[in-house]
C-alpha cells in the first residue's frame, strides 16, 4: 500500500509531461514555424526595464531588445554578471545600463524606483521576469518566504510604484513571465507565502505564476486610462540555469528537446514589437493567446483578482508602511 502514492505521483508526472512536451519544448517551437519568422522590430529610442536580466530568459530578452536598439535597465544582484552583460552587448545598437538590486528585498525594490537613474525615466516596456523555484524553505530578512518575495511581491511593488510616479509611458507594455507550472493550481492565497512547516516549493512557484496572471488582469483594468497593455507570457520549457538547479530530473529526461533561452524569450520580444490586443484569462505562448486552464479544476476557486491584490497590498504595507 505504501507504494500506491508513489505510483500515483509517477503516473501524474508521466501524464503531465506526455501531454505538454510536444508543445512546450523545441518540438512545438519548430512545428509552429517560429524559427522561420523572426521578430522584426526597431526599438531605437525605447527604454526597457527587465528584472533578472543576467541569465536565462531575462538575459535573452535583454539581448533581443538591445540588438534592436533599445536602452535596457538590466536589474540583477550580481555586479560581475551585469558588467559581463554590458561587455557582451557593447557592439550592439542599443545599450545596457546595469542596475544592482536584491530583488528579494522589498525595501530595496521600493527604493529602486526612487533612484535618480530610474525615477527620471518613462519606460516603454517593463518585463517582470525574475523567478525562483526553491527546493528548501528560506526566509528573507523581512520575514517573507524568499520565492514569494522575489516572484510576486517584488514585481507588484515595482510595477505599482513605477506607475504611481509616472514611470510607465502611455502605451507601454508590461510583460509578466509566467510558467506552465501554473496549470497545476487554481488562483489561491494559501500557497503564496507558505510557512516553513508546510513549505512546498513547487506549489509555491506554481501559485506565484498563477497570481502573476491575476496581476496582469488587475493592471489591464487599473492602467487602461494610460493605454498601458499588460500580458502574461508562458515561455515554454527552456533549458535555463533555474531548470538546471531546481529541476535536475526533469532536465535529465528532456534536455535534448528543451528550448534554448532565446527561443523561450521569443514571445516576450514579439509582444513588445506587436502590442496585440489584450486577452482575459489566457496566456500568450508562441505568439498566440492560449488557455490558462489545462485542467478544469483550476477554474474552481473562491479567490478573486481583488483578493490577490489585497493580499499583496497588505504585505507591502507591512514593510513599507
C-alpha positions in Angstrom: 0.0 0.0 0.0 2.9 2.4 0.7 3.9 2.2 -2.9 0.5 3.4 -4.2 1.0 7.2 -3.6 4.4 7.0 -5.3 2.9 5.2 -8.2 0.1 7.8 -8.4 2.7 10.6 -8.4 4.7 8.9 -11.1 1.6 8.4 -13.3 0.6 12.1 -12.8 4.1 13.2 -13.9 4.1 10.9 -16.9 0.7 12.2 -17.9 1.7 15.9 -17.4 5.0 15.6 -19.4 3.5 13.4 -22.0 0.7 15.9 -22.6 2.8 19.1 -22.8 6.2 18.1 -24.0 5.3 18.1 -27.7 4.1 21.7 -27.4 6.2 23.3 -24.7 9.6 22.0 -25.9 11.6 23.0 -29.0 9.4 20.5 -30.9 6.5 22.8 -30.6 8.6 25.9 -31.3 9.8 24.4 -34.6 6.4 22.9 -35.6 4.8 26.3 -35.4 7.4 27.7 -37.8 8.7 30.3 -35.4 12.4 29.9 -36.3 11.4 30.9 -39.9 9.5 34.0 -38.8 12.0 36.2 -36.9 10.6 39.2 -34.9 11.4 42.3 -36.9 11.3 45.5 -34.9 13.2 48.7 -34.3 13.4 49.5 -30.6 15.5 52.6 -31.1 14.5 55.3 -28.7 12.8 52.9 -26.4 13.8 52.3 -22.8 13.1 48.9 -21.1 13.4 47.6 -17.6 14.0 43.9 -17.2 14.3 42.1 -13.9 16.6 39.0 -13.6 18.4 40.3 -16.7 21.8 38.5 -16.2 20.7 34.9 -17.0 18.1 32.7 -18.7 15.0 34.3 -20.2 15.8 37.8 -18.8 19.2 37.8 -20.4 17.8 36.5 -23.7 15.1 39.2 -23.7 17.8 41.8 -22.9 19.9 40.7 -25.8 17.0 40.8 -28.2 16.0 44.3 -27.1 19.5 45.7 -27.3 20.1 44.1 -30.6 17.1 46.1 -31.9 18.3 49.4 -30.5 16.7 49.6 -27.0 18.2 51.0 -23.9 17.7 48.4 -21.2 17.9 48.9 -17.5 19.1 45.4 -16.6 18.3 44.6 -13.0 20.1 41.9 -11.0 22.0 41.5 -7.8 25.3 40.2 -9.3 27.5 43.2 -10.4 30.0 40.9 -12.2 27.3 39.3 -14.2 25.8 42.7 -15.0 29.3 44.0 -16.1 29.7 40.9 -18.3 26.3 41.7 -19.9 27.4 45.2 -20.6 30.6 43.9 -22.3 28.7 41.3 -24.3 26.3 44.0 -25.7 28.9 46.7 -26.3 28.9 46.4 -30.1 25.1 46.2 -30.4 22.9 49.1 -31.5 21.3 49.6 -28.1 22.7 50.0 -24.6 22.6 48.0 -21.3 22.6 50.1 -18.1 23.3 47.8 -15.2 21.1 48.2 -12.1 22.2 46.3 -8.9 19.3 45.4 -6.7 18.4 42.4 -4.5 15.0 41.6 -5.8 14.1 39.5 -2.8 14.3 42.6 -0.6 11.1 44.7 -0.7 12.9 47.7 0.8 15.5 47.5 -2.0 12.8 47.1 -4.7 10.9 50.0 -3.3 14.0 52.2 -3.2 14.8 51.2 -6.8 12.1 53.3 -8.3 13.4 56.3 -6.4 16.9 56.1 -7.7 17.7 59.1 -10.0 18.5 56.9 -13.0 15.2 55.1 -12.7 12.9 57.8 -11.4 13.8 60.1 -14.3 12.7 57.6 -17.0 9.4 56.7 -18.6 9.6 53.0 -19.7 8.3 51.7 -22.9 8.5 48.1 -21.7 8.6 46.5 -18.3 9.5 42.8 -18.1 8.7 41.2 -14.8 10.9 38.2 -15.3 13.0 37.2 -12.3 11.8 34.0 -10.7 12.9 31.3 -8.2 11.8 27.8 -7.6 13.1 26.9 -4.1 13.7 23.3 -3.1 14.1 24.2 0.6 12.4 26.9 2.7 14.3 30.2 3.1 13.1 33.4 4.6 14.1 37.0 3.7 15.3 39.4 6.4 11.8 41.0 6.1 10.2 37.7 7.1 8.8 36.6 3.7 9.4 33.3 2.0 12.1 34.1 -0.5 10.4 32.9 -3.7 7.2 34.7 -2.8 9.1 37.9 -2.3 11.1 37.5 -5.5 8.5 36.1 -7.8 5.4 38.1 -6.9 5.5 40.7 -4.1 8.6 42.5 -5.5 7.1 42.7 -9.0 3.8 44.0 -7.6 5.7 46.8 -5.6 7.9 47.6 -8.6 5.1 47.9 -11.1 2.7 49.8 -8.8 5.4 52.3 -7.8 6.6 52.9 -11.4 3.0 53.6 -12.5 2.3 55.8 -9.5 5.3 58.0 -10.2 4.7 58.2 -13.9 7.4 55.8 -14.8 5.4 53.9 -17.4 4.9 55.7 -20.7 1.4 55.9 -22.1 1.1 53.0 -24.4 3.8 51.0 -22.6 3.8 47.2 -22.3 4.0 45.3 -19.0 5.1 41.6 -19.6 4.8 39.2 -16.7 6.8 36.0 -17.4 4.8 33.0 -16.0 5.2 29.3 -16.3 3.5 26.1 -17.3 3.6 25.1 -13.7 0.6 27.3 -13.0 -1.6 24.7 -14.9 -1.5 22.6 -11.7 -3.1 25.1 -9.3 -6.1 27.4 -9.1 -5.7 31.0 -8.1 -5.2 30.9 -4.3 -3.7 32.8 -1.4 -2.8 29.9 0.9 0.3 28.9 -1.1 1.7 32.3 -1.8 3.8 32.9 1.3 4.0 29.3 2.7 5.4 28.9 6.2 8.3 26.6 6.8 6.4 23.8 8.3 4.1 23.5 5.2 6.6 24.5 2.6 6.4 23.0 -0.9 8.5 24.9 -3.4 6.7 23.5 -6.5 3.3 24.5 -5.2 4.6 27.9 -4.2 6.1 28.6 -7.6 3.0 27.5 -9.5 0.8 29.7 -7.2 3.1 32.7 -7.8 2.8 32.3 -11.5 -1.0 31.9 -11.4 -1.1 35.1 -9.3 1.1 36.9 -11.8 -1.7 36.2 -14.3 -4.1 37.8 -11.9 -1.9 40.9 -11.6 -1.9 41.1 -15.4 -5.7 41.3 -15.3 -5.6 43.8 -12.5 -3.2 46.1 -14.3 -5.1 45.8 -17.5 -8.0 47.5 -15.9 -6.2 49.7 -13.5 -3.9 51.2 -16.1 -6.3 51.2 -19.1 -6.6 55.0 -19.0 -3.0 55.3 -20.0 -3.3 52.8 -22.8 -0.8 50.5 -21.0 -1.1 46.9 -22.2 -0.4 44.0 -19.9 0.5 40.5 -20.9 1.2 37.2 -19.2 3.6 35.1 -21.3 4.5 31.4 -21.0 8.0 30.8 -22.4 7.6 27.1 -22.9 10.2 24.7 -21.3 13.6 26.3 -21.8 16.9 25.0 -20.5 17.6 27.9 -18.2 20.0 27.9 -15.2 17.0 27.7 -12.9 15.9 24.5 -14.6 19.3 23.0 -14.2 19.5 23.7 -10.5 15.8 23.2 -9.4 14.6 20.5 -11.8 17.6 18.2 -12.4 15.5 15.1 -13.1 13.2 16.9 -15.5 16.2 18.3 -17.3 17.9 14.9 -17.5 14.9 13.4 -19.3 14.1 16.4 -21.6 17.4 18.2 -22.1 17.7 17.1 -25.8 14.4 18.9 -26.7 14.3 21.8 -24.3 14.2 25.3 -25.8 17.2 27.5 -25.5 16.9 30.8 -23.8 16.4 32.8 -27.0 13.5 30.5 -28.0 12.0 30.9 -24.6 12.1 34.7 -24.9 10.7 34.8 -28.4 7.2 35.7 -27.4 8.4 38.4 -25.0 10.1 40.0 -28.0 7.1 39.5 -30.2 4.7 41.1 -27.7 6.9 44.1 -27.2 7.1 44.5 -31.0 3.5 44.0 -31.9 1.4 45.0 -28.8 -1.6 42.9 -29.7 -5.0 43.3 -28.1 -5.1 42.0 -24.6 -6.9 38.9 -23.6 -8.7 37.8 -20.4 -7.7 34.6 -18.5 -5.4 33.4 -21.3 -1.6 33.1 -21.6 0.5 34.3 -24.5 2.5 31.3 -25.7 4.3 31.1 -29.1 2.8 34.3 -30.2 -0.8 33.4 -29.6 -3.2 33.6 -26.6 -3.9 30.1 -25.2 -5.9 28.7 -22.4 -4.8 29.3 -18.8 -6.7 26.2 -17.6 -5.4 22.9 -19.0 -7.3 21.2 -16.2 -10.9 22.1 -15.3 -10.2 22.0 -11.6 -8.1 25.2 -11.7 -11.2 27.2 -12.7 -12.7 26.2 -9.3 -11.6 28.9 -6.8 -13.1 31.3 -4.4 -10.1 33.6 -4.7 -10.5 36.6 -6.9 -8.1 39.0 -8.6 -9.1 41.6 -6.0 -8.2 39.1 -3.2 -4.7 38.7 -4.6 -4.2 42.5 -4.9 -5.4 43.0 -1.3 -3.1 40.2 -0.1 -0.1 41.8 -1.8 -1.1 45.3 -0.7 -1.2 44.1 2.9 2.3 42.7 2.7 3.6 45.8 1.0 2.2 47.8 3.9 3.9 45.5 6.4 7.4 46.5 5.3 6.9 49.9 3.6 4.1 51.4 5.6 
